[in-house]
Amino acid sequence: MVRTLPTPGTNLSGGGWDAEGGGGGNAFGQSGRRRGEGAGEEFGVSGYPTMKLFVNGNRTQPQEFTGGRSAEGIVTWMKRQASPGAPVLDSSSSAAQFIDAHNISVVGFFKDLESEAAKAIDELYFSTAEEVAKTSSPEVFQKYEVTADTVVLFKKFDDGRADFPLTEGKLDLANLTIFIQDNSLELIIPFSAEKSQAIFGSSVKLHTLMFVNTTTEEHMALVEDIRPVAREFKGKILFVLLDVNDPTQGPILQYFGLTASEAPAVRMFDMINRKKYNLSPKPFTSEALKELGQTVLDGTAQPFYKSEEIPEDWDKNPVKVLVGKNFKSVALDPTKNVFVEFYAPWCHFCKELAPIWDQLGEKYADHADIVIAKMDATANEVEEVEIQGFPMLMYYPQKAKRRCNDDDDDDDDDDDDDEKKDSDKEEDDSDKKETEETKEAPKDSEANATSKDEL
């Protein structure tokens, strides 16, 4: 049985590819993790920062903030909450002016503005960051070739518009919201901080990341070649463009084990199971990318795990250095008890643990069946380990690994039974020895041990 020891440190859970109210009016509150701990529990706050709108002192039904996470986005959203509802476009000229003024706009076409579907558009108006309007003008219907109640998303890129027809005159607001989210993104999305919220909030959780030098004509020509592939996988895979010249995208390159000099390059990432996929050794072409996308969707693609090269002196010191390429042969060795620290070079808690870990390595340096090791988990990945925080300590006991091997060898001859009994006795003796020899180890970190929730 592999054991994970809780340690204080940096929590990575949920990471990936990351109030005071008043009466008599609107109170917009931001709840801090510590200075609003009780408020956070009362209002179901699970992440920070979280913003909610309280109207007329109503504590039971606060409104979730759905606007852009910038000063301008917050102001725009607040002004919208104070308005009576979505503006009405009563002429083709007012409609054209509204649509032309925005990169993305949503217009509800309704024969009757008093219908339930038309009223639902006002709910959308208050809950989305997109520009929303409504119309019942026959002139506007004719100009935009709409014949029945429909919600149309107009955009100044790709196909120019996307239609969401009503089913039996009813408007499903949840489905419309997903429709708007998915169709507000370009076929190939230039990555930026402003667009990250829309990318990670999309219902499409499989992302193809294309790392290119946007100043190189050959790279941008390749991006255009990919456009038909992106169209074919629309609604199934998001295609995101990252410029390796942008210093803010350096951490993303590092996360996927890439350097700027390797562009153009592709990585595919599944937001659900947190797995990465790679084109290599195939070249970056539209055909290869199409094949990769289909195999990932089919579930037949092999995940990619990055690894540094094995250092020549990896076992020279008492604390052994593991990378992706030698992790299994060392940590899962059935003849060894292996204790591994997964660390990040930038992690403060890891730096504090480093001298203690070195002391532990020296303490057990003369024990042939005990290995103290460490692995830089920012530069190396292994299928068997999901990093939850830094530092993360995992113990791989000898006995558990032997049992796994025994399960794989169920078809061995009965003549091995006596040998197995001897082995079991040796294991029991080894366990007793292990208990005596390692019972002091937790004392080194006992003062720092904490619950996993605090990681």
C-alpha positions, 0 to 999 in steps of 0.5 A: 500500500502506497502511503501519502503523508500530509505536509504543510505547503502549497495546495494545487487542488483544482489547478490546471493548465487555476461581505458586508451587506447593507439595506436600502439599496445595492451592496457589493461585497468581496469576502476575504478568506480570513476576514469573512470566514463565517460569511463564506460558509453562509453564502456558499463561498468555495473559492476566492475572490468571490463577489456577490450582489445583495439587493435591498439587504436580502441575505437569502438570495444574493446574486452571483457576479458574472461580469468581467474580472476587471475594474471596467467589467465590474462597473459595467456589470453593476450598471447593468444590474441597475437597469430595467432590462435588456434594451429594445431594438425597434428599428433596423438602424438601431439594431445595426448600430447595436450589433456593429458597436460590439465584437460579440452581441446577443439579440433575442428575436421575439414576435411578442416581447411579453412572452415568457421567452422574451422575459427570459432574455432579461434574466440573461441580460442580468447574468451574462457579461455579453451585450444583450438586446431584444426586438419584436420589430418586423423590420429587424426580423426581415433585415437579419432573415429571422422568421421565428422566435430565435436568439442570434449571437452576432460576432465579428469573426469566423462565421459572423453569427450563430442561431439558437432557435427556440423549441416549441416557443420555450427558451432554455436559459441554461442551454442558451448560456452554454451556447453563448459561451461556446460560440463566443470563442474563436475557432482558434483562440489567441490566449490572453488573461482576458480570455482565460475565464471564457476558455476555462469556463467553456463546456468544452474541456478538451483543449489543443494548445498550439505554441507558435512564434507569431512573428514567423510567417511559416508558423502563422501559415501553419495556424491557418492550415489548422483552421479547417481542423478546428472547425471540424472539431467545433464543440468537441475540442478548443484550439488555443494559440499561444505566442512563445514570445509573450513572457507571461506565457512562460509558466505555461510552456514550463508546465507542458515541458516546452521551451520557446525554441521548440515552437511550433509545438502542440500539446493537448490537455484534457481538463477532466482527467488532467492528462496531456497528449503530444504529437511527437514524434509526428511533425506538426501538421493539420493531418497529424493534429486531426488524427491526434484529436480523434484518437483522444476523443476515441480514448485510444491515445497514449498520455504524455508525461514529461521527464528530464534526462536521468542525471549521471550522478542520480544515486551518488548522494544519500538522497537519490534524484528521480526523474520521470524516466527512472521513477518506476525502476526505483520507487516501484522496486519490490526489493526496496522501501522507498520514501519520495519527496515531490517538490517544486524549486520555488516552493518555500515549504520545500526549501525548509524541508530540504535539510531535513530530507538530506538528514533523513537520507544520511540516516538511512544511507547504510540500509540497502533496502531503504531509499530516500529520494526526491523528484522535481515535480514541476519538470517530471511527471509519472502516471502513478502520481497525482500532485496535490500540493508541494511538498508531497511525500509518498512512501512505497513499502517493499511488502506492498510491491511484492504482493503486487508482483505475487498477484501477477504470478498466480500461474506459478508452479505449486513448488514455489509455495515453500519458497513463498512461505520463507519469503513471507517470513522474511517480509514479516521480519523485514516489517518488524525491522522497518517499524523499529528503524523508521519509527523515528522518521516521523519525529523529524517532521512531526512538528510540521505535520498537518491535515491534508485540508491545510495543504 
